[in-house]
């Protein structure tokens, strides 16, 4: 069979794919509340003929086709952020609205609709008898918006399902992505001594102490390392809190939270060290620490990890990147762009922590992620399905 037949075969399923996608939009799936959506995905996997389906202890859903030696994992996180100001939406975020060949709603771009392409790629593999010495795994992962990487670490480390290759299906505008900057979350705490605000000289203002630290962190950002492919590391103060007995008292504690984006060569240890070495941090005796994530999955399982998400890059000449370029060329009718994400993905687990070769290829454009304009072109879903089925033939 010619692989070009995939482009014709997927068109037969356009109506079913759109119907499935609309259903997914209509089911809210905020982090830790994905159960109803998992069940809808399970029903579709059964209907299209997946060989096995597993819902793990954390609530991730994994559909399997084949039992071959090479294991390829496709991942779409199926949780979403909230909707924010509902009045800012021109279209109902849960309406499953389709206009001019585009589906709108929360999660359309980021990124639960990618599971539609993954499921129907499985159908194409079976219909066109593309099975070989590989196992195709379609993962709908949970809680990624809250803690990227955590669901795949659970699948691989706890459920003992380890792939040889991973394709992250976050939006890439149908480009092949081979890495992104890492990230981590830190906090800095200054302590002071409270007193009545009518005589501030009697106390030690923790907020004033912190102001010098904030200024030095802003200056530090300008000096951070830059990588030719991944870009520059960054650090930003994202929240400020203080503890004070009243609005008429000097605060005795101040906390700031930092978002640190990590380029090539930057690590948790080096980033913490940079903050601790700031003159104002030393002078005030401020405490610097890395945040920890703790939560309960929709299944009731308690999960957590340190909020450090390592940088990763796969070489452009790697076998998986070359396979992605071939699959992309088939799906698009042209050679795909090879690039990187600006944001972070579950690749921080597979590639960043575990060293498993990982690339990205996803429908829609990341510029719409987390916005009131989230959308998914139906044509993107079809092309992504062709890519996901075809890449199995190039590994």
DASULUR-V811026 format. One record per backbone hydrogen bond with DSSP energy under -1.0 kcal/mol. NH is the residue of the N-H (numbers start at 1). CO is the residue of the C=O. If there is no record, write none. Layout:
nh;co
NH;CO
NH;CO
This chain:
nh;co
5;2
6;3
7;4
9;5
10;6
12;9
13;10
14;11
17;13
18;14
19;15
20;16
21;17
22;18
23;19
24;20
25;21
26;22
31;80
33;30
38;34
39;35
40;36
41;37
42;38
43;39
44;40
45;41
46;42
47;43
48;44
50;45
51;64
52;64
54;62
56;60
59;56
61;140
62;54
63;138
64;52
65;136
68;134
70;133
72;135
73;165
74;137
75;167
76;139
78;141
80;29
88;85
89;86
95;92
99;102
102;99
103;376
104;97
105;374
106;93
108;105
113;107
114;111
115;112
116;113
118;114
119;115
120;116
121;117
122;118
123;119
124;120
125;121
126;122
127;123
128;124
130;125
134;132
135;70
136;65
137;72
138;63
139;74
140;61
141;76
147;143
150;147
153;149
154;150
155;151
156;152
157;153
158;154
159;154
161;155
164;71
165;71
166;357
167;73
168;359
169;75
172;362
173;364
174;362
176;337
177;360
178;339
180;312
182;262
183;309
184;260
185;307
186;258
187;289
188;256
189;287
190;254
192;252
193;204
197;248
199;196
202;199
203;200
204;193
206;251
209;205
210;206
211;207
214;210
215;211
216;212
217;213
218;214
219;215
220;216
221;217
223;220
227;231
231;227
233;225
234;261
236;259
238;257
241;255
243;253
249;246
250;195
252;243
253;243
254;190
255;241
256;188
257;239
258;186
259;236
260;184
261;234
262;182
266;263
271;267
272;268
273;269
274;270
275;271
276;272
277;273
278;275
282;278
283;279
284;280
285;281
286;281
287;189
289;187
291;185
293;305
295;303
297;301
300;297
303;295
305;293
307;291
308;306
309;183
312;180
314;178
318;315
322;318
323;319
324;320
325;321
326;322
327;323
328;324
329;325
330;326
331;327
332;328
333;329
339;176
341;179
348;345
349;346
350;346
351;347
352;347
354;349
356;350
359;166
360;177
361;168
368;365
369;366
371;368
376;103
378;101
381;377
382;378
383;379
384;380
385;381
386;382
387;383
388;384
389;385
390;386
391;387
393;390
394;391
